[in-house]
Amino acid sequence: MTTSLLEAELHHDIESFVSDWVCDEGVPGASIAIVDETDLLFTDGFGARDRETNTSATPETLYGIGSCTKSITAVAILQPVENGRLSLTDPISDYLPHLKDVDGDPITIHELLTHSSGMPSDGSLSALITRLTDRSDEDTALPLSSAGDFRRHVEGSIGERLTDRDHFFYYNTGYTLLGESIEAVTEQPYTDYVRSHIHDPLGMTRSLFSQSEFESAENRMTPYNQKDGAAVEGSLAFDERLFAAGGMISSVKELANYLQMFLGSGTVNDHTILSAESIETMIKPYSTREKYLDDREQGYGYGVSVEPFLDDTLIHHGGMMGTTTAWFGYLTTAEIGTIILCNTAPEKRPSDLGKAVLAILRDESPSAVVPTYMLEQKAKPLLGEYASYRGVRTASVTQNSGGLHISFDDPGWSADYYVYPERLQSDDYHYHFITDGGKRIPVEFRLEDDGVSMLFQRWHLHKQ
Protein backbone atom coordinates (compact mmCIF):
# COMPACT_ATOMS: atom_id res chain seq x y z
CA MET A 1 0.00 0.00 0.00
CA THR A 2 1.43 3.36 -1.06
CA THR A 3 1.91 6.11 1.50
CA SER A 4 2.94 9.52 0.21
CA LEU A 5 3.16 13.01 1.63
CA LEU A 6 5.24 14.15 -1.35
CA GLU A 7 3.93 16.59 -3.92
CA ALA A 8 2.47 14.84 -6.98
CA GLU A 9 5.31 15.59 -9.41
CA LEU A 10 8.00 14.45 -6.97
CA HIS A 11 5.99 11.33 -6.14
CA HIS A 12 5.73 10.53 -9.85
CA ASP A 13 9.44 11.10 -10.51
CA ILE A 14 10.53 8.81 -7.70
CA GLU A 15 7.97 6.14 -8.51
CA SER A 16 9.04 6.14 -12.16
CA PHE A 17 12.76 6.00 -11.34
CA VAL A 18 12.33 3.09 -8.93
CA SER A 19 10.06 1.23 -11.36
CA ASP A 20 12.66 1.58 -14.12
CA TRP A 21 15.39 0.28 -11.78
CA VAL A 22 13.31 -2.79 -10.84
CA CYS A 23 12.64 -3.53 -14.50
CA ASP A 24 16.10 -2.77 -15.89
CA GLU A 25 17.97 -4.66 -13.17
CA GLY A 26 15.71 -7.73 -13.15
CA VAL A 27 14.80 -7.25 -9.49
CA PRO A 28 11.92 -9.56 -8.50
CA GLY A 29 10.74 -7.33 -5.67
CA ALA A 30 11.78 -4.20 -3.77
CA SER A 31 10.45 -1.86 -1.12
CA ILE A 32 11.27 1.77 -0.36
CA ALA A 33 10.63 4.28 2.39
CA ILE A 34 11.45 7.99 2.58
CA VAL A 35 11.44 9.78 5.94
CA ASP A 36 12.19 13.01 7.66
CA GLU A 37 12.54 13.37 11.43
CA THR A 38 8.82 13.10 12.15
CA ASP A 39 7.01 11.72 9.10
CA LEU A 40 7.00 8.76 6.77
CA LEU A 41 6.94 10.77 3.54
CA PHE A 42 6.70 7.95 1.01
CA THR A 43 6.63 4.17 1.11
CA ASP A 44 5.67 1.50 -1.39
CA GLY A 45 6.53 -1.91 -2.77
CA PHE A 46 7.51 -2.72 -6.36
CA GLY A 47 7.34 -6.09 -8.06
CA ALA A 48 6.89 -9.45 -6.35
CA ARG A 49 8.17 -10.59 -2.99
CA ASP A 50 7.54 -14.08 -4.42
CA ARG A 51 7.49 -14.61 -8.18
CA GLU A 52 5.95 -18.08 -8.15
CA THR A 53 2.78 -16.80 -6.48
CA ASN A 54 3.18 -13.24 -7.87
CA THR A 55 2.63 -11.90 -4.36
CA SER A 56 3.44 -8.21 -4.27
CA ALA A 57 6.22 -6.60 -2.29
CA THR A 58 4.95 -4.07 0.26
CA PRO A 59 6.43 -1.66 2.81
CA GLU A 60 5.92 -4.39 5.44
CA THR A 61 7.77 -7.13 3.48
CA LEU A 62 10.67 -8.62 5.44
CA TYR A 63 14.10 -8.70 3.76
CA GLY A 64 17.62 -9.50 4.91
CA ILE A 65 19.43 -6.20 5.44
CA GLY A 66 22.98 -7.59 5.41
CA SER A 67 25.69 -5.24 6.64
CA CYS A 68 23.19 -2.50 7.44
CA THR A 69 23.06 -4.55 10.65
CA LYS A 70 26.51 -3.19 11.55
CA SER A 71 24.97 0.12 12.55
CA ILE A 72 22.58 -1.76 14.86
CA THR A 73 25.58 -3.47 16.46
CA ALA A 74 27.33 -0.11 16.83
CA VAL A 75 24.27 1.30 18.62
CA ALA A 76 24.23 -1.78 20.87
CA ILE A 77 27.91 -1.14 21.73
CA LEU A 78 27.41 2.56 22.44
CA GLN A 79 24.57 1.91 24.88
CA PRO A 80 26.78 0.14 27.48
CA VAL A 81 29.48 2.73 26.72
CA GLU A 82 27.01 5.38 27.86
CA ASN A 83 26.32 3.60 31.14
CA GLY A 84 29.97 2.83 31.80
CA ARG A 85 29.89 -0.92 31.33
CA LEU A 86 32.59 -0.83 28.63
CA SER A 87 34.88 1.69 26.95
CA LEU A 88 35.62 2.25 23.30
CA THR A 89 39.33 2.04 24.14
CA ASP A 90 38.98 -1.38 25.77
CA PRO A 91 40.94 -4.16 24.05
CA ILE A 92 38.58 -6.73 22.58
CA SER A 93 40.76 -9.32 24.34
CA ASP A 94 39.27 -8.09 27.64
CA TYR A 95 36.08 -9.85 26.56
CA LEU A 96 37.11 -12.54 24.04
CA PRO A 97 40.28 -14.58 23.39
CA HIS A 98 40.19 -14.63 19.57
CA LEU A 99 42.62 -11.76 18.90
CA LYS A 100 44.64 -11.67 22.12
CA ASP A 101 47.90 -12.83 20.52
CA VAL A 102 48.04 -10.37 17.58
CA ASP A 103 51.26 -8.51 16.85
CA GLY A 104 51.40 -4.89 17.92
CA ASP A 105 49.11 -3.08 20.31
CA PRO A 106 45.91 -4.82 21.43
CA ILE A 107 42.95 -4.35 19.09
CA THR A 108 40.31 -2.09 20.61
CA ILE A 109 36.53 -1.86 20.41
CA HIS A 110 36.96 1.44 18.51
CA GLU A 111 39.22 -0.17 15.92
CA LEU A 112 36.75 -2.98 15.24
CA LEU A 113 33.88 -0.48 14.92
CA THR A 114 35.85 1.56 12.36
CA HIS A 115 37.57 -1.33 10.49
CA SER A 116 40.91 0.25 11.42
CA SER A 117 42.46 -2.62 13.38
CA GLY A 118 44.79 -3.67 10.57
CA MET A 119 43.08 -7.05 10.35
CA PRO A 120 42.18 -7.95 6.74
CA SER A 121 39.14 -10.02 5.88
CA ASP A 122 39.51 -13.65 6.91
CA GLY A 123 36.66 -14.65 4.57
CA SER A 124 34.47 -16.27 7.22
CA LEU A 125 31.30 -14.32 6.46
CA SER A 126 31.74 -14.63 2.69
CA ALA A 127 32.27 -18.38 3.01
CA LEU A 128 29.18 -18.80 5.16
CA ILE A 129 26.98 -16.76 2.82
CA THR A 130 28.18 -18.77 -0.17
CA ARG A 131 27.51 -22.01 1.66
CA LEU A 132 24.04 -21.03 2.86
CA THR A 133 22.54 -19.32 -0.20
CA ASP A 134 22.41 -22.21 -2.69
CA ARG A 135 25.70 -21.43 -4.41
CA SER A 136 27.34 -24.73 -3.46
CA ASP A 137 29.45 -24.79 -6.62
CA GLU A 138 31.46 -21.95 -5.06
CA ASP A 139 31.63 -23.40 -1.53
CA THR A 140 34.88 -23.70 0.39
CA ALA A 141 35.98 -26.43 2.77
CA LEU A 142 36.46 -24.04 5.69
CA PRO A 143 35.22 -25.52 8.99
CA LEU A 144 32.82 -22.82 10.23
CA SER A 145 30.01 -24.78 11.83
CA SER A 146 30.54 -24.03 15.54
CA ALA A 147 31.80 -21.34 17.89
CA GLY A 148 35.00 -23.36 18.24
CA ASP A 149 35.47 -23.50 14.46
CA PHE A 150 35.02 -19.74 14.25
CA ARG A 151 37.46 -19.05 17.10
CA ARG A 152 40.11 -21.29 15.57
CA HIS A 153 39.62 -19.67 12.15
CA VAL A 154 40.11 -16.17 13.62
CA GLU A 155 43.04 -17.18 15.80
CA GLY A 156 44.71 -18.72 12.77
CA SER A 157 44.49 -15.42 10.88
CA ILE A 158 46.16 -13.13 13.42
CA GLY A 159 49.48 -13.18 11.54
CA GLU A 160 47.75 -11.32 8.69
CA ARG A 161 47.44 -8.12 10.72
CA LEU A 162 49.04 -5.04 9.16
CA THR A 163 50.85 -2.98 11.80
CA ASP A 164 53.28 -0.81 9.83
CA ARG A 165 50.69 1.78 8.74
CA ASP A 166 47.03 2.71 8.97
CA HIS A 167 44.92 0.76 6.51
CA PHE A 168 41.17 0.35 6.09
CA PHE A 169 40.22 -3.32 5.85
CA TYR A 170 36.49 -4.06 5.85
CA TYR A 171 36.58 -6.69 8.60
CA ASN A 172 33.26 -8.49 9.02
CA THR A 173 34.70 -10.72 11.72
CA GLY A 174 35.27 -7.64 13.85
CA TYR A 175 31.53 -7.07 14.05
CA THR A 176 30.89 -10.70 14.92
CA LEU A 177 33.34 -10.21 17.81
CA LEU A 178 31.59 -6.97 18.79
CA GLY A 179 28.33 -8.92 18.96
CA GLU A 180 29.97 -11.47 21.25
CA SER A 181 31.39 -8.68 23.42
CA ILE A 182 27.86 -7.32 23.85
CA GLU A 183 26.87 -10.75 25.11
CA ALA A 184 29.82 -10.81 27.53
CA VAL A 185 29.03 -7.36 28.94
CA THR A 186 25.23 -7.62 29.13
CA GLU A 187 25.03 -11.35 29.93
CA GLN A 188 22.33 -11.62 27.26
CA PRO A 189 22.33 -13.21 23.82
CA TYR A 190 23.04 -10.54 21.20
CA THR A 191 19.64 -11.00 19.57
CA ASP A 192 17.79 -10.67 22.89
CA TYR A 193 19.70 -7.52 23.76
CA VAL A 194 18.95 -5.92 20.39
CA ARG A 195 15.29 -6.81 20.64
CA SER A 196 14.81 -5.35 24.12
CA HIS A 197 17.04 -2.27 23.76
CA ILE A 198 16.59 -1.28 20.09
CA HIS A 199 13.76 -3.11 18.31
CA ASP A 200 11.07 -2.88 20.99
CA PRO A 201 11.61 0.80 21.90
CA LEU A 202 11.54 1.71 18.20
CA GLY A 203 8.41 -0.32 17.46
CA MET A 204 10.37 -2.72 15.24
CA THR A 205 8.25 -5.64 16.41
CA ARG A 206 8.68 -7.76 13.26
CA SER A 207 12.44 -7.31 12.89
CA LEU A 208 14.29 -10.53 13.70
CA PHE A 209 17.35 -12.73 13.29
CA SER A 210 16.24 -16.36 13.52
CA GLN A 211 15.37 -18.63 10.60
CA SER A 212 12.34 -20.12 12.35
CA GLU A 213 10.83 -16.69 13.02
CA PHE A 214 11.46 -15.62 9.45
CA GLU A 215 9.93 -18.73 7.93
CA SER A 216 6.82 -18.44 10.09
CA ALA A 217 6.37 -14.72 9.38
CA GLU A 218 3.72 -13.33 7.09
CA ASN A 219 4.76 -11.04 4.25
CA ARG A 220 8.37 -12.13 3.85
CA MET A 221 10.53 -12.07 0.75
CA THR A 222 11.56 -15.07 -1.29
CA PRO A 223 15.32 -14.74 -1.95
CA TYR A 224 16.75 -14.99 -5.47
CA ASN A 225 20.22 -15.50 -6.92
CA GLN A 226 21.22 -13.69 -10.11
CA LYS A 227 22.38 -16.35 -12.61
CA ASP A 228 23.05 -15.61 -16.28
CA GLY A 229 20.90 -12.51 -16.11
CA ALA A 230 17.92 -14.26 -14.53
CA ALA A 231 16.60 -14.40 -10.98
CA VAL A 232 16.66 -17.99 -9.66
CA GLU A 233 15.11 -18.84 -6.30
CA GLY A 234 17.73 -19.39 -3.60
CA SER A 235 18.06 -19.29 0.16
CA LEU A 236 18.69 -16.72 2.84
CA ALA A 237 21.74 -17.18 5.07
CA PHE A 238 21.12 -17.77 8.79
CA ASP A 239 23.98 -18.44 11.19
CA GLU A 240 24.93 -17.06 14.62
CA ARG A 241 28.29 -15.93 13.23
CA LEU A 242 26.42 -13.68 10.78
CA PHE A 243 23.99 -12.00 13.17
CA ALA A 244 25.97 -8.96 14.40
CA ALA A 245 27.83 -8.41 11.13
CA GLY A 246 24.92 -8.79 8.72
CA GLY A 247 22.11 -11.06 9.86
CA MET A 248 19.14 -8.85 10.70
CA ILE A 249 15.78 -9.16 8.91
CA SER A 250 13.52 -6.12 8.70
CA SER A 251 11.16 -4.06 6.55
CA VAL A 252 11.43 -0.54 5.18
CA LYS A 253 8.49 0.45 7.39
CA GLU A 254 10.36 -0.56 10.55
CA LEU A 255 13.73 0.72 9.39
CA ALA A 256 12.03 4.07 8.82
CA ASN A 257 11.63 4.24 12.61
CA TYR A 258 15.32 3.40 13.01
CA LEU A 259 16.38 6.11 10.54
CA GLN A 260 14.19 8.64 12.35
CA MET A 261 16.17 7.82 15.49
CA PHE A 262 19.29 9.19 13.78
CA LEU A 263 17.42 12.20 12.41
CA GLY A 264 16.11 12.85 15.92
CA SER A 265 19.63 12.78 17.44
CA GLY A 266 18.99 9.48 19.20
CA THR A 267 15.37 9.98 20.19
CA VAL A 268 12.16 9.04 18.36
CA ASN A 269 8.59 9.01 19.68
CA ASP A 270 9.85 9.93 23.18
CA HIS A 271 12.16 6.89 23.26
CA THR A 272 15.85 7.77 23.66
CA ILE A 273 17.98 5.01 22.19
CA LEU A 274 21.27 6.93 22.33
CA SER A 275 22.29 10.37 23.49
CA ALA A 276 22.82 13.08 20.90
CA GLU A 277 26.52 12.99 21.82
CA SER A 278 26.70 9.26 21.03
CA ILE A 279 25.01 9.80 17.67
CA GLU A 280 27.60 12.47 16.84
CA THR A 281 30.36 10.07 17.90
CA MET A 282 28.87 7.35 15.72
CA ILE A 283 28.61 9.41 12.52
CA LYS A 284 32.07 11.00 12.70
CA PRO A 285 34.50 9.61 10.06
CA TYR A 286 37.53 8.00 11.71
CA SER A 287 39.05 6.14 8.77
CA THR A 288 38.99 6.58 4.99
CA ARG A 289 37.13 3.77 3.30
CA GLU A 290 37.33 4.87 -0.35
CA LYS A 291 38.17 7.84 -2.54
CA TYR A 292 36.18 9.01 -5.56
CA LEU A 293 37.67 10.20 -8.84
CA ASP A 294 36.71 13.76 -7.89
CA ASP A 295 38.84 13.40 -4.71
CA ARG A 296 35.87 13.20 -2.35
CA GLU A 297 36.53 10.72 0.45
CA GLN A 298 34.12 8.21 1.91
CA GLY A 299 34.93 7.89 5.59
CA TYR A 300 33.78 5.29 8.11
CA GLY A 301 32.35 5.94 11.55
CA TYR A 302 30.78 3.39 13.85
CA GLY A 303 28.82 1.06 11.58
CA VAL A 304 28.12 3.81 9.03
CA SER A 305 29.86 5.40 6.05
CA VAL A 306 30.17 9.19 5.87
CA GLU A 307 30.72 11.26 2.72
CA PRO A 308 29.99 14.64 1.11
CA PHE A 309 26.95 14.47 -1.16
CA LEU A 310 24.55 17.08 -2.58
CA ASP A 311 26.37 19.89 -0.70
CA ASP A 312 25.48 18.00 2.46
CA THR A 313 26.80 15.09 4.52
CA LEU A 314 25.45 11.64 3.72
CA ILE A 315 25.38 9.01 6.48
CA HIS A 316 24.71 5.58 5.02
CA HIS A 317 25.40 1.87 4.83
CA GLY A 318 24.65 -0.94 2.42
CA GLY A 319 24.21 -4.66 2.88
CA MET A 320 24.46 -7.69 0.61
CA MET A 321 23.88 -11.32 1.53
CA GLY A 322 23.93 -12.92 -1.90
CA THR A 323 20.17 -13.19 -2.28
CA THR A 324 19.17 -9.93 -0.64
CA THR A 325 20.53 -6.38 -0.73
CA ALA A 326 19.77 -3.26 1.26
CA TRP A 327 20.75 0.37 1.81
CA PHE A 328 19.80 3.21 4.11
CA GLY A 329 21.05 6.77 4.07
CA TYR A 330 20.18 10.26 5.25
CA LEU A 331 21.39 13.82 4.71
CA THR A 332 22.35 15.52 7.95
CA THR A 333 21.46 19.10 6.96
CA ALA A 334 18.45 18.41 4.72
CA GLU A 335 17.25 15.94 7.41
CA ILE A 336 15.77 13.48 4.95
CA GLY A 337 16.58 9.82 4.37
CA THR A 338 15.59 6.70 2.48
CA ILE A 339 15.69 2.92 2.80
CA ILE A 340 15.78 0.49 -0.15
CA LEU A 341 15.45 -3.29 0.28
CA CYS A 342 15.23 -5.98 -2.42
CA ASN A 343 15.29 -9.76 -2.77
CA THR A 344 18.29 -10.28 -5.04
CA ALA A 345 21.72 -8.76 -5.77
CA PRO A 346 21.35 -6.58 -8.89
CA GLU A 347 24.27 -4.97 -10.70
CA LYS A 348 23.02 -1.52 -9.74
CA ARG A 349 22.63 -1.95 -6.00
CA PRO A 350 20.12 -0.30 -3.67
CA SER A 351 23.00 2.02 -2.70
CA ASP A 352 22.98 3.46 -6.23
CA LEU A 353 19.21 3.74 -6.28
CA GLY A 354 19.08 5.25 -2.79
CA LYS A 355 21.50 8.03 -3.69
CA ALA A 356 19.51 8.65 -6.88
CA VAL A 357 16.30 8.98 -4.85
CA LEU A 358 17.95 11.49 -2.52
CA ALA A 359 19.16 13.42 -5.58
CA ILE A 360 15.63 13.59 -6.99
CA LEU A 361 14.33 14.73 -3.60
CA ARG A 362 16.91 17.56 -3.68
CA ASP A 363 15.96 18.52 -7.27
CA GLU A 364 19.13 17.11 -8.82
CA SER A 365 19.50 14.72 -11.73
CA PRO A 366 21.04 11.38 -10.61
CA SER A 367 23.24 11.39 -13.73
CA ALA A 368 24.78 14.67 -12.55
CA VAL A 369 25.58 13.73 -8.94
CA VAL A 370 25.46 9.95 -8.32
CA PRO A 371 28.77 8.34 -9.39
CA THR A 372 27.26 5.16 -10.89
CA TYR A 373 24.80 7.15 -12.97
CA MET A 374 27.41 9.78 -13.86
CA LEU A 375 29.73 7.13 -15.31
CA GLU A 376 26.84 5.48 -17.12
CA GLN A 377 25.78 8.83 -18.59
CA LYS A 378 29.36 9.54 -19.64
CA ALA A 379 29.59 6.18 -21.45
CA LYS A 380 26.26 6.26 -23.31
CA PRO A 381 27.23 8.44 -26.29
CA LEU A 382 30.56 6.61 -26.66
CA LEU A 383 29.24 3.07 -27.09
CA GLY A 384 29.15 1.51 -30.54
CA GLU A 385 31.25 0.66 -33.57
CA TYR A 386 34.20 2.77 -34.74
CA ALA A 387 36.40 2.85 -37.85
CA SER A 388 39.51 4.72 -38.92
CA TYR A 389 40.13 6.29 -42.35
CA ARG A 390 38.75 3.90 -44.99
CA GLY A 391 38.07 1.27 -42.37
CA VAL A 392 41.69 0.16 -41.99
CA ARG A 393 41.20 -0.13 -38.21
CA THR A 394 37.87 -0.90 -36.54
CA ALA A 395 36.84 -1.07 -32.91
CA SER A 396 33.86 -1.85 -30.74
CA VAL A 397 33.26 0.13 -27.53
CA THR A 398 31.11 -1.32 -24.74
CA GLN A 399 30.62 -0.39 -21.10
CA ASN A 400 32.66 -2.24 -18.51
CA SER A 401 31.76 -1.41 -14.91
CA GLY A 402 32.84 2.23 -14.43
CA GLY A 403 35.03 2.17 -17.53
CA LEU A 404 34.95 0.99 -21.14
CA HIS A 405 35.99 -2.12 -23.03
CA ILE A 406 37.56 -1.30 -26.42
CA SER A 407 37.91 -4.32 -28.69
CA PHE A 408 39.89 -4.24 -31.93
CA ASP A 409 39.17 -7.25 -34.14
CA ASP A 410 41.03 -6.68 -37.39
CA PRO A 411 43.34 -9.20 -39.11
CA GLY A 412 46.72 -8.84 -37.44
CA TRP A 413 45.44 -6.10 -35.12
CA SER A 414 43.16 -7.87 -32.64
CA ALA A 415 43.42 -6.59 -29.07
CA ASP A 416 41.27 -5.78 -26.04
CA TYR A 417 41.73 -2.76 -23.82
CA TYR A 418 39.96 -1.82 -20.60
CA VAL A 419 40.11 1.94 -20.19
CA TYR A 420 39.18 3.99 -17.15
CA PRO A 421 37.97 7.58 -16.78
CA GLU A 422 40.26 10.36 -15.65
CA ARG A 423 37.46 12.22 -13.89
CA LEU A 424 34.01 11.46 -12.56
CA GLN A 425 32.17 14.26 -14.34
CA SER A 426 29.80 12.94 -17.00
CA ASP A 427 30.93 15.49 -19.62
CA ASP A 428 34.65 14.64 -19.39
CA TYR A 429 35.65 12.03 -21.97
CA HIS A 430 39.31 11.42 -21.13
CA TYR A 431 40.18 7.81 -20.32
CA HIS A 432 43.41 5.83 -19.98
CA PHE A 433 44.92 2.36 -19.77
CA ILE A 434 48.23 0.95 -18.55
CA THR A 435 50.50 -1.07 -20.87
CA ASP A 436 52.47 -4.17 -19.95
CA GLY A 437 55.53 -1.93 -19.94
CA GLY A 438 54.03 0.34 -17.29
CA LYS A 439 53.12 3.23 -19.60
CA ARG A 440 49.97 5.26 -19.02
CA ILE A 441 48.25 5.68 -22.39
CA PRO A 442 45.54 8.35 -22.83
CA VAL A 443 42.37 7.62 -24.78
CA GLU A 444 40.23 10.61 -25.68
CA PHE A 445 36.69 10.77 -27.08
CA ARG A 446 35.40 13.88 -28.81
CA LEU A 447 31.72 14.70 -29.14
CA GLU A 448 31.19 17.18 -31.95
CA ASP A 449 28.34 18.29 -34.19
CA ASP A 450 29.33 15.84 -36.92
CA GLY A 451 29.60 12.82 -34.59
CA VAL A 452 31.79 11.04 -32.04
CA SER A 453 35.45 10.23 -32.59
CA MET A 454 38.12 8.42 -30.59
CA LEU A 455 41.84 9.24 -30.38
CA PHE A 456 43.63 5.99 -29.53
CA GLN A 457 47.44 6.02 -29.82
CA ARG A 458 48.20 6.55 -33.56
CA TRP A 459 44.56 6.11 -34.61
CA HIS A 460 41.71 8.53 -35.14
CA LEU A 461 38.52 6.48 -35.31
CA HIS A 462 34.98 7.67 -35.98
CA LYS A 463 31.78 6.24 -34.56
CA GLN A 464 29.78 4.64 -37.35
Order of alpha helices (4+ residues) and beta strands (2+ residues): beta-alpha-beta-beta-beta-beta-alpha-alpha-alpha-alpha-alpha-alpha-alpha-beta-beta-alpha-beta-alpha-beta-beta-alpha-beta-beta-beta-beta-beta-beta-alpha-alpha-alpha-beta-beta-beta-beta-beta-beta-beta-beta
